[in-house]
């Protein structure tokens, strides 16, 4: 038992001396991008996958759509933002095509409890649309 404790102490003391390397900065950083068009159904069943069709936009062609961020903000209420990425400004500058980025996509989700839900879509901190969705059995 003493040998095991002594071995563990030696290993711990040696690993404490190891140098750690700084990780290189990420090539891209996450940012919010804008909703340009949102179409959410009015109702669905608890067994359905709800599909909202959306169009997202960003200032130039260096942006990419990465996904949707959804947060519960109250009883049966969700705040939704579009998440994109762009080149890390801490790295050397990248040349971007100067025309706006646009992508048509879908946002799929399930709500398995019946009730009335409010889906609030935000561009940054600005509310751009609030939809009511009724979930039935």
HELIX and SHEET records of a PDB file:
HELIX    1   1 UNK A    2  UNK A   16  1                                  15    
SHEET    1   A 7 UNK A  43  UNK A  45  0                                        
SHEET    2   A 7 UNK A 126  UNK A 136  1                                        
SHEET    3   A 7 UNK A 115  UNK A 123 -1                                        
SHEET    4   A 7 UNK A  77  UNK A  87  1                                        
SHEET    5   A 7 UNK A  28  UNK A  39 -1                                        
SHEET    6   A 7 UNK A  50  UNK A  58 -1                                        
SHEET    7   A 7 UNK A 101  UNK A 109 -1                                        
SHEET    1   B 5 UNK A  43  UNK A  45  0                                        
SHEET    2   B 5 UNK A 126  UNK A 136  1                                        
SHEET    3   B 5 UNK A 115  UNK A 123 -1                                        
SHEET    4   B 5 UNK A  77  UNK A  87  1                                        
SHEET    5   B 5 UNK A  64  UNK A  74 -1                                        
END                                                                             
